Amino acid sequence: MRIKRISTFIMNKSIRMATLLIAVCFISFVLISASPIDPVQSYVGADMTRVGSEQREKIAEHWGLDKSPAEQFINWGSSLIRGDLGTSMIFRRPVIEVIKTRFISSLALMGTAWLLSGVIGFLLGNVAAMKQGTWIDKLIKGYCLTLASTPTFWIGLFLLIVFAVWLGWFPIGLGVPAGVLSQDVTLIEHIKHLILPAITLSLVGVSNVALHTRQKLLEVLSSDYILFARARGEKGFQLFWRHGLRNVALPAITLQFTSFSELFGGAVLAEQVFSYPGLGQITVQAGLRGDVPLLLGIVIFSAIFVFIGNLIADAIYYFVDPRTRGGRAI
């Protein structure tokens, strides 16, 4: 019976993922086709005045831009089914290689920010709930609400000005020191360039986890079994450790996995502010320069990335908490 439930769960999620990817690909291609950016002009760049109409036609033919949007979509979809995402017009390399190279840098940034925001947010939420109504609770709520309404790029610019320009504690930008070969860059230098972008992303992600955890713990603290535990003399950290932690940890963990979309979107802005060479930076470049294959490849990759986060969150609830099953697969 358990194997059947697991098989049904996996099958349903696979169907949803396939449907999601088809819809995302179609909508993204329509939006890109309606963009006012001319891919050929962006490809030629500053040499536009020296490129004649015949050369423009050859460039368009080479990249398949001379065909109608419907033909382009069919050709691109056929290549996608075969596992070919095309070639980037900017980097002149296969899209999958460009994404793989840049995602390694982004993974270090997003992974660090994801862990920091989850741990700090969980701690702040628990402290605020245990100190409900005190100045500590009000301070944490004010801090979280302020962060929730502050754009990622503004926080990044603020940290950049204060800690990189004024104080000079960290590099102003980039992922490695300028003018240094990649094989000569040390781990310490990688970490120094990673700190400010990671702090920027983690500060933004703290608020949702903290406020959600605080609300969940307040609900737990107002339950009957907590009142019974208080009557037996339990209080403070002992009360939280024995009765509160297990009840708020699962919602906080699943919320962290569902925040992959916010994490990816924030990384795009943070990497742009700090000129960090990750996936977010090439997303902006692909959009501004009309690199259709690369942009569509990033859209597909980001959709899979976000879907995996939501899938992990659903799986945790489905297999850990039997109450969410309701006699059917999620």
C-alpha positions in Angstrom: 0.0 0.0 0.0 2.8 2.4 0.9 4.6 1.6 -2.4 1.4 2.4 -4.3 1.0 5.7 -2.5 4.6 6.7 -3.3 4.2 5.7 -6.9 1.0 7.7 -7.2 2.7 10.7 -5.5 5.6 10.6 -7.9 3.4 10.1 -11.0 1.2 13.1 -10.1 4.2 15.3 -9.5 5.8 14.2 -12.8 2.6 15.1 -14.7 2.4 18.5 -13.0 6.1 19.1 -13.8 5.7 18.2 -17.5 2.5 20.4 -17.7 4.4 23.3 -16.0 7.3 23.1 -18.3 5.2 23.1 -21.4 3.2 26.1 -20.2 6.3 28.0 -19.2 8.1 27.3 -22.5 5.1 28.4 -24.5 4.4 31.6 -22.6 8.1 32.5 -22.4 8.5 32.1 -26.1 5.4 34.2 -26.8 6.7 37.0 -24.6 10.2 36.9 -26.1 8.7 37.0 -29.6 6.7 40.1 -28.6 9.8 41.8 -27.2 10.9 45.1 -29.0 14.5 44.0 -28.8 16.0 43.0 -32.2 18.2 39.9 -31.6 20.2 40.5 -34.8 21.0 44.1 -33.9 22.0 43.1 -30.4 24.2 40.3 -31.8 26.0 42.8 -34.1 26.3 45.5 -31.5 28.5 48.5 -32.3 29.3 47.1 -35.8 25.7 47.8 -36.9 26.7 50.6 -39.3 29.2 48.3 -41.1 26.9 45.4 -41.5 24.8 45.3 -44.6 21.3 43.9 -45.2 22.7 40.7 -46.8 24.9 40.1 -43.8 21.9 40.7 -41.5 19.9 38.1 -43.4 22.7 35.6 -43.1 23.0 36.2 -39.4 19.2 35.8 -39.0 19.3 32.6 -41.1 22.2 31.2 -39.1 20.3 31.6 -35.8 16.9 30.6 -37.3 15.5 34.1 -36.7 14.3 34.4 -40.4 11.5 32.0 -39.7 8.1 32.8 -38.3 7.7 32.6 -34.4 5.6 29.4 -34.8 8.4 27.7 -36.8 11.0 28.9 -34.4 9.1 27.4 -31.5 8.6 24.1 -33.2 12.3 23.8 -34.2 13.4 24.8 -30.7 10.9 22.4 -29.1 12.1 19.6 -31.3 15.7 20.2 -30.2 14.6 20.5 -26.6 13.0 17.0 -26.7 16.4 15.7 -28.0 18.1 17.3 -25.0 19.6 20.2 -27.0 18.9 23.7 -25.6 20.7 25.4 -28.5 23.7 27.7 -28.6 24.0 31.0 -26.8 24.2 34.0 -29.1 26.3 35.9 -26.5 28.8 33.3 -25.4 28.9 31.2 -28.6 28.7 28.1 -26.5 26.0 25.5 -25.8 23.3 26.9 -23.5 23.6 23.9 -21.1 27.4 24.6 -20.7 26.8 28.3 -19.9 24.1 27.5 -17.4 26.1 24.8 -15.7 29.2 27.0 -15.4 27.3 30.0 -14.0 25.0 27.9 -11.7 28.0 26.6 -9.8 28.8 30.2 -8.7 25.1 30.9 -8.0 24.8 27.7 -6.0 27.4 28.8 -3.5 25.7 32.2 -3.2 22.1 30.9 -3.0 23.1 27.9 -0.7 24.8 30.2 1.8 22.0 32.7 1.8 19.4 29.9 2.1 21.0 28.4 5.1 21.6 31.7 6.9 18.0 33.0 6.3 16.5 29.7 7.5 18.6 29.4 10.7 18.4 33.1 11.6 14.7 33.4 10.7 13.8 30.3 12.7 15.7 31.6 15.8 14.2 35.1 15.6 10.7 33.7 15.1 10.9 31.5 18.2 12.4 34.2 20.3 9.7 36.7 19.3 6.9 34.1 20.1 8.4 33.2 23.5 8.7 36.9 24.3 5.3 37.9 22.9 4.3 41.5 23.7 7.8 42.5 25.0 10.1 45.0 23.4 12.1 42.1 21.9 9.0 40.8 20.1 8.2 44.3 18.8 11.8 44.8 17.7 11.9 41.6 15.8 8.5 42.2 14.1 9.6 45.7 13.1 12.8 44.4 11.7 11.1 41.7 9.7 8.3 43.9 8.4 10.9 46.5 7.3 12.9 43.9 5.4 9.8 42.4 3.8 9.0 45.8 2.2 12.6 46.6 1.2 13.8 45.8 -2.4 16.7 43.4 -2.6 18.8 45.7 -4.8 18.4 48.6 -2.3 19.8 46.4 0.6 22.6 45.3 -1.7 23.5 48.9 -2.6 23.4 50.0 1.0 25.7 47.1 2.1 28.0 47.9 -0.8 28.3 51.5 0.1 28.8 51.0 3.8 31.0 47.9 4.0 32.8 48.0 0.7 33.2 51.8 -0.2 33.2 53.6 3.2 34.8 50.9 5.5 36.6 49.0 2.8 36.1 45.7 4.6 35.0 43.8 1.5 35.6 43.9 -2.2 33.3 46.2 -4.2 32.1 43.5 -6.5 32.9 40.6 -8.8 33.3 36.9 -7.8 37.1 37.0 -7.7 39.8 39.7 -7.6 40.2 41.6 -10.9 43.3 40.7 -12.9 43.9 37.4 -11.2 43.8 34.0 -13.0 41.1 31.6 -11.8 43.6 29.0 -10.8 45.4 31.6 -8.6 42.3 32.6 -6.6 42.4 31.3 -3.1 39.4 30.0 -1.1 39.6 33.0 1.3 39.3 35.4 -1.7 36.2 33.5 -3.0 34.6 33.8 0.5 35.4 37.5 0.8 33.6 38.2 -2.6 30.7 36.0 -1.5 30.0 37.5 1.9 28.1 40.7 0.9 25.9 39.2 -1.8 25.0 36.3 0.6 24.2 38.6 3.4 22.0 40.6 1.1 20.0 37.5 0.1 19.8 36.1 3.6 18.5 39.4 5.0 15.6 39.4 2.6 14.8 35.8 3.3 14.8 36.1 7.1 11.5 38.0 7.4 9.1 35.3 5.9 10.6 32.5 8.0 10.7 34.5 11.2 7.1 35.8 11.0 5.7 32.4 9.9 7.6 30.6 12.7 6.4 33.2 15.3 2.8 32.8 14.3 3.0 29.0 14.4 4.6 28.9 17.8 2.0 31.3 19.2 -0.7 28.9 18.0 1.2 26.1 19.7 1.6 28.0 22.9 -2.1 28.7 23.1 -3.1 25.0 22.8 -4.5 22.9 25.6 -1.6 20.6 26.0 0.7 23.6 26.5 -1.6 24.9 29.2 -1.4 21.5 30.8 2.4 21.6 30.6 2.5 25.0 32.2 0.2 23.7 35.0 2.8 21.0 35.7 5.5 23.7 36.1 7.2 23.7 32.7 8.2 27.1 31.4 10.8 29.0 29.4 13.3 27.0 27.3 12.2 23.7 28.8 8.6 24.3 27.6 9.8 25.3 24.1 12.3 22.4 23.8 9.8 19.7 24.8 6.6 20.9 23.2 7.3 23.8 20.8 10.3 22.9 18.7 9.0 19.8 17.1 5.7 21.5 16.2 7.2 24.5 14.5 10.3 23.0 12.9 8.4 21.1 10.1 6.4 24.2 8.9 9.6 26.3 8.9 11.6 23.7 6.9 8.9 23.3 4.3 8.6 27.1 4.0 12.3 27.3 3.3 12.0 24.9 0.4 9.1 26.7 -1.1 11.1 29.9 -1.0 13.3 28.8 -3.9 11.5 31.1 -6.3 12.2 34.1 -4.1 15.8 33.0 -3.7 16.3 32.8 -7.4 14.6 36.1 -8.1 16.6 37.8 -5.3 19.9 36.3 -6.7 19.2 38.0 -10.1 19.1 41.4 -8.4 21.9 40.8 -5.9 24.3 39.4 -8.6 23.5 42.4 -10.8 24.3 44.9 -7.9 27.6 43.2 -7.0 28.5 42.1 -10.6 28.7 38.6 -9.3 29.3 36.1 -12.2 26.3 33.8 -11.6 23.2 32.7 -13.2 21.3 35.9 -12.3 23.7 38.1 -14.1 23.5 36.2 -17.4 19.7 36.2 -17.1 19.8 40.0 -17.3 22.3 39.9 -20.2 20.3 37.4 -22.1 17.1 39.5 -21.7 18.8 42.8 -22.7 20.7 41.4 -25.7 17.9 39.2 -27.0 19.7 35.9 -26.6 16.6 33.8 -27.1 18.2 30.3 -26.7 20.0 31.2 -23.5 17.0 33.1 -22.0 14.7 30.2 -22.7 17.2 27.7 -21.2 17.4 29.8 -18.1 13.6 30.0 -17.8 13.4 26.2 -18.1 16.1 25.7 -15.6 14.6 28.1 -13.1 11.2 26.5 -13.4 12.7 23.1 -12.6 14.7 24.6 -9.8 11.6 26.1 -8.2 9.5 23.0 -8.8 12.1 20.9 -7.0 11.9 23.1 -4.0 8.1 22.9 -3.9 8.4 19.1 -4.5 10.7 18.6 -1.5 8.4 20.7 0.7 5.3 18.6 -0.4 7.2 15.4 0.1 8.3 16.3 3.6 4.7 17.1 4.6 3.4 14.0 2.8 5.7 11.5 4.3 6.4 13.1 7.7 2.9 14.3 8.6 0.1 11.7 7.9 -2.6 14.3 8.5 -1.8 16.0 5.1 -2.5 12.9 3.1 -6.3 12.8 3.5 -6.5 9.4 1.9 -5.0 10.6 -1.4 -1.7 11.6 -2.9 -0.9 15.3 -2.9 
